[in-house]
Amino acid sequence: MQNTNDIPESRRCEPAKFYKKSTFVDMYEGLQSLRNSEIFCDIKLETDDHKIITAHKVVLSAASPYFHAMFTNFAKRNHDLVVIRKIDYNSLLLLVNFIYTGQIVVTEENVQDLLPAANLLQLQEVKEACCDFLQSQLCPTNCIGINAMADLHSCTKLIRSSELYILQHFPDVFGGDEFLSLSSEQVIKLISSDKLTVPSEEKVFESVISWVKYELDSRQCILPQLMEHVRLALTSKNYLLKIVAKDPLIKKCLKCKHYVSEALKTLKAEELIPQSIRIKPRHQNKVILVVGGIESGLSNSLEYFDPITDQWHFGPELITNHRRHNLVVIKDNFIFDVGGYKNGLSPYRCVHVLDLSSKPLCWLPSDDMLVERQFLGVGAINDNIYAVGGLNDRDGDLKSAEVFDFNTQEWRMISSMNTMRSLFAVGVLNDLLYVVGGFDQSLQALNTVECYNPSIDKWTPVANMCERRSCAGVGVLNGELYVVSGRNGSNLLSSVEKYRPSTGVWTTIADILLPRKYADVVALDGLLYVIGGMNNTSVLNSVEYYNPNTNTWAMVTSKMNMMHFSPGVVAINRPKHFTTC
C-alpha cells in the first residue's frame, strides 16, 4: 500500500468520520442487561428499610453529581455498600432505572416521594418532569401544598406558577384546609399582593375572618396585622357599615375600627390616605387584547398582553379576516369593530362583533353604520357606541356623528361636531366623549378639543391642548384624559399631556421614551400602556407604559409577536380559554 506521505497534497482527502447507525437505546439496554445480571456491578445501595439495589459506580457517577461526589470525594468512595438515607426504596429504584434506561413514569402516587429524591440525587430532568406533572395537577385544594413543596425543593418555575395559580383563584382557595393552615406571614403575603385576583375586596375581608376564626384563641391577636392589608376603601359603603363594622371580631378591636372609619372617610372623599396600600386598586384579572392593524392587512391575528406574567401571547385566531380596527367593549364581553376601510382604502359602514365567550372566536356581522367612515373615532358610554367624524369619498372630512344602542341594535344620528376633523383620537371620561386634535380640511394639525354630552346631545369646546396633534393616542386613567405623542404636522412629538375636567387645564407630563404615531393607548391596573404604531421609518412592536405615581415611562420587556400600527386595542376580562402562565 502506498504510504500516505507519498500522496500529493492536492489529492489528499479529509479524514472520514464514522457514526454508528444505532441509537443510544442499544447502550441503555446493554447497561441495564449487565446490571440485571449483576455483571461488573461494584456498588450496592441500601435504603432505610434494608432493601438493596445493585449498580455500577461509573454509570451512577456519570448521571448524578450526587453519586459522582460520593464515589470520588467522600470516605465511602471505596465501599461496595452505601446506605442512602431519606429516599424510599421504590423512589430510588425508579431513579436508578431512569439512569440506566432514560425512562421514568411520574404518577400522582409517586410524585411526592420522587421529587425530593430526584432533587437530592441532582437528577434535573426527573425533577423538571415532576414539576411539570405537579403544575398540570394544580387545583384550588392542592395549590398551596404544591407551592410549599416547590419552595422546599427550590423548584423555581413551579414556585412561580403555583403562586400565580393561588393569586388568580383566591376566592376558591381561601375556603380550603390548606389556606386555613397557613401561617400569618403567609396569609399577609397573599392578601397584600397587588396581583391578588378577587371579584371584590369583600372576598379578602372574608378570607381574613375565616382564617382567624379557624383557631380563634391563638389568632385573634393577629387580626389588626391582617386588616392592615385589607383594602376596605375598595368595598361599598353599605358593605362596610352592615358587614364589616358589625362583625364581632372587628367591634372588639380598636385598630380594626380605625381602619373601617378610615375607609368610610375615603369613600366620602373627606380625606385621602397618601401612599396607603388600603386605597390602591389590585390588579384585575384582565389582559390587553390587540387585533390586526394596517401592517397586517386582512388579518385574523390576535394577541394579548398578560400583566401578571409581563408576556405577550398569541390568542385563538379569528375565523373572519378583518381590516382597520376601531374597537370598543360592551358589557365586558362583546367587542365591536366599527368602520374603517376595505380593499383600495375605500371607507365602509361595516360593523363586526366578537363574543369573547364563543369558541372558536369569530367575528360576526352587526348592523352597519348610517354613514361610511374611515379614520373615525369610536367610544362607548353606557352600552352605546359612538362613531364620530372621519372621512369618506363622497363628503370628505366629516363633522357628523352617530350612536348605536346595544339594547335596540339600532343606529341613529346625533348632533354633529363643531369642527370637521380626521385622524383624531377619542376618549371617554365621566360619561362624556372627548374628541382630541386631528387634521382639519386643509390638513392642518389641530390643538382643539371638544366634548359630547349624551344627556343633552350637545358638543362643547374645552381647553386647547398645549401642542397641535394628529395621529396621537388617547387614554383615560384615574379620572384624567391623556394624549400621547402623535405629530404636529410633519414632526413626531415626544410630548405627552393630560387634561383634568375639574380644573379644565391641560398639563404637560414626562415625555414618552419612543415617539410614535398611529399607536393605541389603554389603561390597565393603574398604568397607561402605549402599543405599537410607527416612528418616522418603520412599524413598531414595542410597548411602553406610564406610571402616574412616579411620572415615568418604561418599556415593557417583552415585545409583541407582530408589528402593528393603528391596531385595535382594548382591555378585557381574561377569557377562560386564554392561558395564564
C-alpha positions in Angstrom: 0.0 0.0 0.0 1.3 3.4 -0.9 2.5 5.5 2.0 0.1 8.4 2.6 3.1 10.7 2.9 3.8 9.9 -0.8 0.4 11.1 -2.0 0.5 14.6 -3.5 -1.1 17.2 -1.2 -3.7 18.1 -3.9 -5.1 14.6 -3.8 -5.2 14.1 -0.1 -8.7 13.8 1.5 -10.1 14.9 4.8 -10.3 12.1 7.4 -13.5 10.2 7.2 -15.9 10.3 10.2 -18.0 7.3 11.1 -21.2 7.4 13.1 -22.8 4.3 14.5 -26.3 4.0 13.0 -27.9 2.6 16.1 -29.1 4.9 18.8 -28.2 5.2 22.5 -31.1 2.8 23.2 -28.6 0.0 22.4 -26.2 1.3 25.1 -29.0 1.8 27.6 -30.2 -1.8 27.0 -26.7 -3.1 27.3 -26.0 -1.4 30.6 -29.4 -2.5 32.1 -28.7 -6.1 31.0 -25.3 -6.0 32.8 -27.0 -4.6 35.9 -29.8 -7.1 35.9 -27.2 -9.9 35.6 -25.1 -8.2 38.2 -22.1 -8.3 35.8 -19.4 -5.8 36.7 -21.6 -4.3 39.4 -19.5 -2.8 42.1 -21.9 -0.9 44.4 -24.9 -1.8 46.5 -27.3 0.9 47.5 -29.2 0.1 50.8 -32.4 2.1 51.7 -33.6 2.7 55.2 -35.8 -0.4 55.1 -32.7 -2.5 54.3 -33.6 -3.3 50.7 -30.7 -3.5 48.2 -30.2 -2.1 44.7 -27.1 -3.1 42.7 -25.5 -0.9 40.1 -22.2 0.3 38.6 -20.4 3.3 40.2 -19.2 4.6 36.9 -22.8 4.7 35.5 -24.3 6.3 38.5 -21.4 8.9 38.7 -21.9 9.8 35.0 -25.6 10.6 35.5 -25.7 12.0 39.0 -23.5 14.7 40.5 -24.5 13.4 43.9 -23.1 9.9 43.2 -20.1 11.4 41.5 -19.2 13.3 44.6 -19.9 10.2 46.8 -17.7 7.9 44.8 -14.8 10.3 44.2 -14.6 12.6 47.2 -16.2 11.0 50.2 -14.9 8.4 52.6 -17.3 5.9 51.1 -15.7 6.0 47.7 -14.1 2.6 48.2 -17.1 1.0 49.8 -19.1 -1.6 47.9 -22.2 -0.9 50.1 -23.6 2.5 50.8 -26.7 3.4 52.8 -28.9 6.0 51.1 -30.9 8.0 53.7 -34.1 9.9 53.1 -35.1 8.1 49.9 -37.5 5.2 50.0 -36.8 2.0 48.1 -39.4 2.5 45.3 -38.2 6.0 44.5 -34.6 5.0 44.5 -35.3 2.1 42.2 -37.2 4.3 39.8 -34.3 6.8 39.7 -31.6 4.1 39.2 -33.8 2.6 36.5 -34.0 6.0 34.9 -30.2 6.4 34.9 -30.0 3.0 33.1 -32.9 3.3 30.7 -33.6 7.1 30.3 -37.3 6.5 31.1 -39.5 7.1 34.1 -43.2 7.4 34.7 -44.3 10.1 37.1 -47.7 9.5 38.7 -50.0 11.0 41.3 -49.0 8.2 43.7 -45.2 8.6 43.4 -44.5 12.3 42.6 -44.4 13.4 46.3 -41.6 10.9 47.0 -39.9 11.2 43.6 -39.4 14.9 43.6 -37.3 15.2 46.8 -35.4 12.1 45.8 -34.6 13.5 42.3 -33.6 16.8 43.9 -31.2 15.0 46.4 -29.6 13.0 43.6 -29.5 16.1 41.4 -31.3 14.4 38.5 -32.5 17.6 36.9 -34.6 16.1 34.1 -36.6 14.0 36.6 -37.0 17.0 38.9 -38.4 19.0 36.0 -40.7 16.2 34.9 -42.1 16.0 38.5 -42.6 19.8 38.5 -44.4 19.7 35.1 -46.7 17.0 36.4 -47.5 18.9 39.6 -48.2 22.0 37.6 -50.7 20.1 35.4 -52.4 19.0 38.6 -52.9 22.4 40.2 -56.3 23.0 41.6 -57.8 25.1 44.5 -57.5 22.2 47.0 -53.8 21.4 46.4 -52.1 24.6 45.1 -50.8 25.8 48.4 -49.4 22.4 49.2 -47.7 22.2 45.8 -46.3 25.7 46.3 -44.8 24.6 49.7 -43.3 21.5 48.1 -41.8 23.6 45.2 -40.3 26.0 47.7 -38.9 23.3 49.8 -37.0 21.8 46.8 -36.1 25.0 45.1 -38.3 24.4 42.0 -38.3 28.0 40.7 -40.7 27.5 37.8 -43.2 25.6 39.9 -43.0 28.2 42.7 -43.9 30.9 40.2 -46.7 29.0 38.5 -48.3 27.8 41.8 -48.1 31.3 43.3 -49.9 32.7 40.2 -52.5 30.0 40.5 -53.2 30.8 44.1 -53.4 34.5 43.4 -55.7 34.0 40.4 -58.0 31.5 42.1 -58.0 33.0 45.5 -61.8 33.0 46.0 -61.8 29.2 45.6 -58.6 28.7 47.6 -59.3 30.5 50.8 -62.1 28.2 52.0 -59.9 25.1 51.9 -57.9 23.4 54.7 -54.6 24.4 53.1 -55.3 28.1 53.4 -56.6 27.8 56.9 -53.4 26.1 57.9 -51.1 28.9 56.6 -49.0 31.0 58.9 -49.9 34.6 59.5 -46.9 35.7 57.5 -48.1 33.6 54.5 -51.6 35.0 54.7 -50.2 38.5 54.8 -48.0 37.8 51.8 -51.1 36.7 49.8 -53.6 39.4 50.8 -51.1 42.2 50.4 -50.3 41.3 46.8 -51.4 43.7 44.1 -51.8 40.6 41.8 -54.5 39.0 44.0 -57.5 38.4 41.8 -60.8 38.8 43.5 -64.2 39.8 42.2 -64.4 42.3 45.1 -62.4 43.3 48.2 -65.1 41.7 50.3 -63.6 38.3 49.5 -60.3 39.4 51.1 -62.1 40.5 54.2 -64.0 37.2 54.4 -60.8 35.2 54.0 -59.2 37.1 56.9 -62.2 36.4 59.2 -62.3 32.8 58.2 -58.6 32.3 58.9 -58.8 34.0 62.3 -61.9 32.0 63.4 -60.2 28.7 62.4 -58.0 28.9 65.5 -59.6 31.8 67.3 -57.8 31.7 70.6 -54.3 32.0 69.1 -55.1 34.1 66.0 -57.4 36.8 67.3 -54.5 38.9 68.4 -53.2 38.9 64.8 -56.3 40.4 63.3 -55.1 44.0 63.3 -51.9 43.0 61.3 -54.1 41.2 58.7 -56.7 44.0 58.4 -53.9 46.5 57.6 -53.7 44.8 54.2 -57.5 44.6 53.5 -58.3 47.4 51.2 -61.6 48.4 52.8 -61.9 51.6 50.8 -62.4 49.4 47.7 -65.6 47.9 49.2 -69.0 49.6 49.2 -70.3 51.9 52.0 -73.2 49.5 52.5 -70.8 46.5 53.0 -68.6 48.5 55.4 -71.5 49.6 57.6 -73.6 46.4 57.5 -71.0 43.6 57.4 -67.5 44.8 58.4 -68.4 47.3 61.2 -70.9 44.9 62.7 -68.6 41.8 62.7 -68.0 40.8 66.4 -64.2 40.5 65.9 -64.0 44.0 64.3 -66.1 45.5 67.1 -63.7 44.2 69.7 -60.6 45.6 68.0 -59.8 49.3 68.3 -57.3 49.3 65.4 -59.7 47.5 63.1 -62.5 50.0 63.9 -60.0 52.7 62.9 -59.5 51.0 59.5 -63.3 51.0 59.0 -63.5 54.7 59.8 -60.6 55.5 57.6 -62.3 53.7 54.6 -65.6 55.5 55.2 -63.8 58.8 55.1 -62.1 57.9 51.9 -65.3 56.8 50.3 -66.9 60.1 51.3 -63.8 61.9 49.9 -63.4 63.6 53.2 -59.8 62.7 53.3 -57.3 60.7 51.3 -54.6 58.4 52.7 -51.4 59.3 50.8 -49.4 56.2 49.6 -51.6 53.9 51.7 -51.9 50.3 50.5 -55.5 50.3 51.6 -56.8 52.5 48.8 -54.6 51.1 46.0 -56.6 49.1 43.4 -55.4 45.5 42.9 -54.6 44.0 39.5 -57.8 42.9 37.9 -57.9 39.6 36.0 -57.6 41.5 32.7 -55.5 41.3 29.6 -54.8 43.8 26.8 -56.1 42.5 23.5 -54.6 43.5 20.2 -56.3 42.8 16.9 -54.9 43.4 13.4 -53.6 46.8 12.3 -52.8 48.2 8.9 -49.5 46.4 8.7 -51.1 43.0 8.9 -53.6 43.8 6.1 -56.6 41.5 6.1 -55.7 39.9 9.4 -57.2 37.2 11.6 -54.3 37.5 14.1 -55.0 38.1 17.8 -52.5 38.5 20.6 -52.8 39.6 24.2 -50.6 41.0 27.0 -50.8 39.4 30.4 -49.7 42.0 33.0 -49.3 39.2 35.6 -46.5 37.4 33.7 -45.5 40.5 31.7 -45.6 38.5 28.5 -47.3 38.6 25.1 -49.2 35.6 23.8 -50.9 34.6 20.6 -54.6 34.1 21.3 -57.1 32.0 19.2 -57.1 33.1 15.6 -60.3 34.8 14.4 -62.3 33.0 11.7 -63.0 36.1 9.8 -60.2 38.2 8.2 -60.7 41.9 9.0 -59.0 45.3 8.4 -58.5 48.6 10.2 -59.9 48.2 13.7 -61.7 50.6 15.9 -62.5 48.6 19.0 -64.8 49.1 21.9 -66.1 46.7 24.6 -69.7 46.4 25.6 -70.9 44.6 28.7 -67.4 43.3 29.3 -67.8 40.5 26.8 -68.7 41.9 23.3 -66.0 43.6 21.2 -67.3 45.8 18.4 -65.1 46.7 15.4 -66.6 49.8 13.8 -65.9 51.3 10.4 -62.6 51.6 8.7 -61.9 50.7 5.1 -62.0 47.8 2.7 -59.8 47.0 -0.4 -58.3 50.0 -2.0 -58.8 52.1 1.1 -62.5 52.6 0.4 -64.3 53.5 3.6 -67.2 51.4 4.6 -70.1 51.3 7.1 -69.5 47.8 8.3 -69.6 46.8 12.0 -68.5 43.4 13.3 -68.9 42.0 16.8 -66.8 39.4 18.6 -68.3 37.4 21.5 -65.4 36.6 23.9 -67.3 33.6 25.3 -67.6 31.9 22.0 -65.3 29.0 20.9 -63.9 29.3 18.4 -63.6 33.0 18.3 -65.1 34.6 15.2 -66.3 38.0 14.1 -69.9 38.2 13.1 -71.6 41.0 11.2 -73.6 43.6 13.2 -75.8 46.4 11.9 -74.0 48.8 9.6 -73.4 52.4 10.4 -75.6 55.0 8.7 -72.6 56.8 7.2 -69.4 55.4 5.6 -66.4 56.4 7.8 -62.7 56.0 7.6 -60.2 57.3 10.2 -63.1 57.9 12.5 -63.2 58.0 16.3 -65.1 55.4 18.4 -66.1 55.4 22.0 -68.6 53.6 24.3 -70.8 55.1 27.0 -73.4 53.1 28.9 -73.8 50.3 26.3 -74.0 52.9 23.5 -71.3 53.0 20.7 -70.5 56.4 19.3 -69.0 56.7 15.8 -67.6 60.2 15.2 -66.2 62.2 12.2 -63.6 60.6 9.9 -63.8 61.0 6.1 -65.4 59.3 3.1 -65.2 59.5 -0.7 -68.4 61.5 -1.1 -68.3 64.1 1.7 -64.6 64.3 2.5 -64.0 65.2 6.1 -66.9 64.6 8.3 -68.5 66.5 11.2 -71.3 64.1 11.7 -71.7 61.5 14.4 -74.0 58.6 15.2 -74.8 56.2 18.0 -75.6 52.5 18.2 -77.8 51.4 21.0 -76.7 47.9 22.0 -80.1 47.1 23.6 -82.2 48.0 20.5 -79.5 47.1 18.0 -80.1 50.3 16.0 -78.0 53.3 14.8 -79.3 56.9 14.8 -77.7 60.2 14.0 -76.7 62.6 16.8 -75.5 66.3 16.8 -72.5 67.0 14.6 -69.2 68.1 15.9 -68.3 71.8 15.8 -65.2 71.0 13.6 -64.6 68.7 10.7 -61.6 66.5 11.5 -60.0 63.2 10.8 -57.1 61.2 12.3 -58.1 62.4 15.7 -58.4 60.5 18.9 -61.3 59.8 21.2 -61.5 59.2 24.9 -64.4 58.6 27.3 -64.3 60.2 30.7 -67.2 60.7 33.2 -69.7 59.5 30.6 -68.6 62.3 28.2 -67.0 61.7 24.8 -63.8 63.8 24.1 -62.6 64.3 20.6 -58.9 65.4 20.6 -56.8 67.0 17.8 -56.6 65.5 14.3 -56.4 67.2 10.9 -58.8 69.7 9.5 -59.8 70.0 5.9 -56.6 71.8 5.0 -54.5 69.0 6.6 -53.5 71.4 9.4 -52.9 69.6 12.7 -55.3 70.8 15.4 -54.9 71.5 19.1 -58.7 71.9 19.6 -60.7 69.5 21.8 -64.5 69.2 22.0 -66.7 67.2 24.3 -70.1 65.5 23.7 -72.7 65.1 26.4 -75.1 62.4 25.5 -77.7 63.5 28.0 -78.2 66.8 26.2 -77.0 65.8 22.7 -74.5 68.7 22.6 -70.9 69.3 21.7 -68.9 71.8 23.7 -65.4 73.1 23.2 -62.9 72.6 26.1 -59.5 74.0 26.6 -57.0 73.6 23.8 -54.0 71.3 24.1 -50.5 72.7 24.6 -49.5 71.1 21.2 -51.2 70.6 17.8 -51.5 66.9 17.4 -52.8 64.4 14.8 -52.4 60.6 14.8 -52.0 60.7 18.6 -53.1 58.2 21.1 -55.6 58.9 23.9 -56.3 57.1 27.1 -58.1 57.7 30.4 -56.5 56.9 33.7 -57.5 58.0 37.3 -60.1 60.5 36.1 -57.8 62.3 33.7 -57.6 62.3 29.9 -54.1 61.6 28.4 -53.0 62.4 24.9 -49.7 60.8 23.8 -47.2 61.6 21.1 -48.6 61.8 17.5 -47.3 64.5 15.2 -47.8 68.3 14.8 -47.6 68.3 11.1 -44.5 66.5 9.7 -42.7 66.0 13.0 -43.2 63.3 15.6 -43.9 64.5 19.1 -42.3 63.1 22.3 -44.5 65.2 24.5 -47.5 63.9 26.5 -50.2 66.0 28.2 -53.2 65.3 30.4 -56.5 67.0 31.0 -58.3 67.2 34.3 -62.0 68.1 33.9 -62.3 69.5 37.4 -59.7 72.3 36.6 -60.2 72.5 32.8 -56.4 72.6 32.3 -54.0 70.6 30.1 -50.7 69.8 31.9 -47.5 68.5 30.3 -46.0 65.4 31.8 -42.9 63.3 31.2 -42.0 62.7 27.5 -42.7 59.2 26.1 -39.5 57.2 25.5 -40.1 56.4 21.8 -42.2 59.0 19.8 -44.8 57.3 17.7 -47.9 57.9 15.6 -50.9 55.6 15.0 -50.3 54.0 18.4 -53.2 52.9 20.6 -53.5 53.7 24.3 -55.2 51.7 27.0 -55.3 51.9 30.8 -54.8 48.7 32.9 -54.0 48.2 36.6 -53.2 51.9 37.3 -50.8 52.1 34.3 -51.2 53.7 30.9 -50.0 51.4 28.0 -49.0 52.8 24.6 -49.0 50.0 22.0 -47.4 49.7 18.6 -47.7 52.5 16.0 -44.9 53.9 13.8 -41.9 56.1 14.1 -40.6 58.0 11.0 -39.4 54.9 9.2 -40.9 51.7 10.5 -43.8 49.9 12.2 -43.2 49.1 15.8 -43.9 46.1 18.0 -42.7 47.8 21.2 -44.9 48.8 24.1 -44.3 51.3 26.9 -46.3 52.3 29.9 -46.7 55.4 32.1 -46.8 55.2 35.9 -48.7 58.3 37.2 -47.3 57.8 40.7 -43.7 58.4 39.6 -44.3 60.4 36.4 -42.1 58.0 34.5 -42.2 55.8 31.3 -40.8 52.3 31.0 -40.6 49.8 28.2 -42.5 46.5 28.5 -39.7 43.9 28.5 -41.4 41.5 26.1 -42.4 42.8 22.6 -45.5 42.0 20.7 -45.3 38.9 18.4 -46.3 41.0 15.4 -45.8 44.7 14.4 -48.9 46.8 14.5 -49.8 50.3 13.7 -53.3 51.6 14.1 -54.3 48.3 15.7 -57.5 47.7 17.6 -56.7 47.6 21.4 -58.9 47.0 24.4 -58.5 45.9 28.0 -60.8 42.9 28.6 -61.6 40.4 31.3 -59.5 37.4 30.7 -61.4 34.8 28.7 -61.4 31.3 30.2 -59.7 29.9 27.1 -56.8 32.3 27.4 -53.8 30.8 29.3 -52.4 32.4 32.5 -48.8 31.0 32.6 
